[in-house]
Amino acid sequence: MNEALAALVRRRDPDRFLTALFAPPAKRDALLALYAFNHELARAREVVSELPLALIRLQWWREVVEGARRHHEVAAPLRAAIDAGDLHPAVLLAMIDAREIEAEPVIETQESWTAYLCSSAGGVAVSAAQLLGAGDVEQYRPLGTAYGIAGVLRSVATHAKQGRCLLPADVLSQHGLTPHEVVAEPRAERLRAVIRLLAREGLVMLARPLPLRHPARAAALPAVLARRDLRRAPDFPIYRGIGDRLAVMLAGLAGGVTRR
């Protein structure tokens, strides 16, 4: 295992790092490169003060996926995985395109919000499934999308501290809220109803349990955490508990996600 890459993903994306441990050792570095790449895309907007700069960072990653050679702790292993045929550029490019909406002042509609998560977090799951040799990789997309929904809902307060709101403006408006008000008061009582409504969308995507057969089960294991998070919405725990980690481990060892 690439120890530096593993340490990076463990620090920045501990959920997916845990699930990656259930991937075949020969594919683990490529999977970790995918997860590290996804985190870099998420950071594109987080680390800049002006929205256009986020697009510049995304373009940098687009060039890497298209063939540019860059000396970077994530870009180098990502290119190696692409060159080996483990990761497919088309899915990675769609992930980059999806993140462009984060450089907009607001996400206007629930339809746009769902499409963004379907291509970003859903694309992570599809790419992981391709890497691990799954058959119908598109059946993994709703699992990844649900995990993305849970992640956005869990991060409302964190995004507010960054001056951002990644919730759809039309759904907020239906509950008498604006993105600006969410940034100012991310724990407003009216927001709880919005989070519950959006969490139900994610749970619908997890309604059909997906068998997680070796070797592709690691691509779907984040759905275990998504289901637990979405069922708890809007009362998310601050930190992952032992119950969350055990649920992933048991599902990975059992080879399937159940309706529990």
C-alpha positions in Angstrom: 0.0 0.0 0.0 1.1 3.6 -0.7 1.6 4.6 2.9 1.6 8.4 2.2 -1.6 8.2 0.1 -3.2 6.0 2.8 -2.4 8.4 5.5 -3.7 11.3 3.5 -7.1 9.6 2.8 -7.3 8.4 6.4 -6.9 11.9 7.6 -9.2 13.7 5.0 -11.8 11.0 4.3 -11.9 8.5 7.2 -15.3 7.1 6.1 -14.1 6.0 2.7 -10.7 5.0 4.1 -12.4 2.4 6.3 -14.4 1.0 3.4 -11.3 0.9 1.2 -9.8 -1.7 3.5 -12.3 -4.2 2.1 -10.9 -3.8 -1.4 -8.5 -6.3 -2.8 -4.9 -5.2 -1.9 -3.9 -5.0 -5.6 -6.6 -2.4 -6.2 -6.4 -0.5 -2.9 -3.9 2.2 -4.0 -6.0 3.1 -7.1 -9.1 3.3 -4.9 -7.3 5.5 -2.4 -6.1 7.7 -5.3 -9.8 8.1 -6.4 -10.8 9.1 -2.9 -8.0 11.5 -2.5 -8.9 13.1 -5.9 -12.5 13.5 -4.8 -11.3 15.3 -1.7 -9.2 17.6 -3.7 -12.3 18.5 -5.8 -14.2 19.2 -2.6 -11.4 21.5 -1.4 -11.4 23.5 -4.7 -14.1 25.9 -3.3 -13.2 25.5 0.4 -9.7 26.9 0.1 -10.3 30.0 -2.0 -11.8 33.4 -1.1 -13.1 34.2 -4.6 -15.4 31.9 -6.6 -13.6 32.1 -10.0 -10.5 30.7 -8.3 -12.4 27.5 -7.5 -12.9 27.1 -11.3 -9.2 27.5 -11.9 -8.4 24.7 -9.4 -11.0 22.5 -11.0 -9.4 23.2 -14.4 -6.0 22.1 -13.0 -7.5 18.8 -12.1 -9.3 18.5 -15.4 -5.9 18.8 -17.1 -4.4 16.1 -14.9 -7.2 13.7 -15.8 -6.7 14.6 -19.5 -3.0 13.7 -19.4 -1.0 16.5 -17.8 1.9 15.3 -15.6 2.0 17.2 -12.3 4.3 16.7 -9.3 1.6 16.5 -6.6 0.9 14.0 -3.9 -2.5 13.1 -5.4 -2.0 13.9 -9.1 0.8 11.5 -9.5 -1.0 8.4 -8.1 -4.2 9.4 -9.9 -2.4 9.5 -13.3 -0.8 6.2 -12.5 -4.3 4.7 -11.9 -5.6 6.2 -15.1 -2.6 5.0 -17.1 -3.1 1.5 -15.7 -6.7 1.5 -16.8 -8.0 1.3 -13.3 -9.8 4.7 -13.4 -11.9 5.9 -16.3 -11.3 9.6 -17.3 -15.0 10.1 -18.5 -16.3 9.5 -15.0 -13.6 11.6 -13.4 -14.3 14.5 -15.7 -18.0 14.3 -14.9 -17.1 14.6 -11.2 -15.1 17.7 -12.0 -17.9 19.2 -14.0 -20.4 18.6 -11.2 -18.3 20.5 -8.7 -18.5 23.7 -10.8 -21.9 24.3 -9.2 -20.1 24.9 -5.9 -18.5 28.0 -7.4 -22.0 29.5 -7.9 -23.4 31.8 -5.2 -26.4 29.3 -4.6 -27.7 26.0 -5.9 -31.1 27.1 -7.2 -33.2 24.0 -7.4 -33.5 20.5 -5.8 -33.2 19.0 -9.3 -29.8 20.7 -9.8 -28.7 19.7 -6.3 -29.5 16.1 -6.9 -27.8 16.1 -10.3 -24.7 17.6 -8.7 -24.5 14.9 -6.1 -25.4 12.2 -8.6 -22.3 13.1 -10.7 -20.0 13.9 -7.8 -20.5 11.5 -5.0 -22.4 9.1 -7.3 -19.5 9.3 -9.7 -17.1 8.3 -7.0 -19.1 5.1 -6.4 -19.4 4.3 -10.1 -15.6 4.8 -10.6 -14.9 2.7 -7.5 -17.2 -0.1 -8.9 -15.5 0.0 -12.3 -12.1 -0.2 -10.6 -13.1 -3.2 -8.6 -14.6 -5.1 -11.5 -18.3 -4.8 -10.8 -20.8 -5.7 -13.6 -23.6 -3.2 -13.7 -21.7 -0.2 -12.3 -24.6 2.2 -12.6 -26.4 0.4 -9.7 -23.7 1.9 -7.5 -24.5 5.5 -8.4 -27.6 5.9 -6.1 -25.6 4.5 -3.2 -22.9 7.0 -3.8 -25.4 9.8 -4.3 -27.1 8.9 -1.0 -23.8 9.1 0.7 -23.2 12.5 -0.8 -26.6 13.7 0.3 -25.8 12.6 3.9 -22.5 14.3 3.7 -23.9 17.7 2.6 -26.6 17.5 5.3 -24.1 16.6 8.0 -21.9 19.5 6.9 -24.5 22.4 7.0 -22.9 24.0 10.0 -19.4 23.5 8.7 -20.3 25.0 5.4 -21.9 28.0 7.1 -18.6 28.7 8.9 -17.1 28.9 5.5 -19.8 31.3 4.3 -21.4 28.7 2.1 -24.7 26.9 1.8 -25.0 23.9 -0.4 -28.7 23.3 0.1 -31.2 23.9 -2.8 -32.6 27.4 -2.6 -36.1 26.4 -3.8 -36.5 23.9 -1.0 -35.3 26.4 1.5 -37.8 29.0 0.1 -40.6 26.5 0.7 -39.7 26.6 4.4 -39.3 30.4 4.6 -35.5 30.3 4.4 -32.8 31.7 2.2 -29.2 30.4 1.7 -28.0 33.6 3.4 -30.1 32.8 6.5 -28.8 29.3 6.7 -25.2 30.7 6.7 -26.2 33.1 9.4 -28.1 30.6 11.5 -27.3 27.0 10.5 -29.2 25.5 13.5 -32.4 27.3 12.9 -35.5 25.3 13.8 -37.1 25.7 10.4 -34.0 24.1 8.8 -34.7 20.8 10.5 -37.7 20.2 8.3 -35.6 20.9 5.2 -32.9 18.4 6.3 -35.5 15.8 7.0 -37.1 16.3 3.6 -33.8 16.0 1.8 -32.7 13.0 3.9 -35.8 11.2 2.7 -34.6 11.6 -0.9 -31.4 9.9 0.1 -33.2 7.0 1.9 -35.3 6.4 -1.3 -32.1 5.8 -3.1 -31.2 3.1 -0.5 -34.6 1.4 -0.6 -33.2 -1.6 -2.5 -30.4 -3.3 -0.7 -27.5 -4.1 -2.9 -25.5 -7.3 -2.5 -21.9 -6.4 -1.9 -20.1 -9.4 -3.3 -16.3 -9.6 -3.3 -14.4 -7.8 -4.8 -16.7 -4.8 -5.5 -18.2 -4.6 -2.0 -15.9 -1.7 -1.0 -17.5 0.5 -3.6 -20.9 0.2 -1.9 -19.9 0.1 1.8 -20.3 3.9 2.2 -24.0 3.3 1.8 -24.0 1.6 5.2 -23.0 5.0 6.8 -25.3 6.9 4.5 -28.3 4.9 5.7 -27.4 5.4 9.4 -26.9 9.1 8.9 -30.0 9.7 6.9 -32.2 7.9 9.4 -30.8 10.1 12.2 -31.4 13.3 10.3 -31.3 16.1 11.4 -29.8 14.9 14.7 -26.4 13.9 13.4 -23.7 12.9 15.9 -20.7 15.3 15.9 -18.3 12.4 15.5 -18.4 8.9 14.1 -19.1 6.4 16.9 -18.0 2.8 17.3 -21.5 1.7 16.1 -20.9 3.3 12.7 -17.5 1.7 12.3 -18.8 -1.7 13.4 -21.7 -1.5 11.0 -19.3 -1.0 8.1 -17.1 -3.8 9.2 -19.9 -6.2 9.7 -21.4 -5.4 6.3 -18.0 -5.8 4.7 -17.4 -9.1 6.3 -20.9 -10.4 5.7 -20.7 -9.3 2.0 -24.0 -7.5 1.9 -25.9 -4.4 2.9 -29.2 -5.3 4.6 -32.3 -3.3 5.5 -31.4 -3.1 9.2 
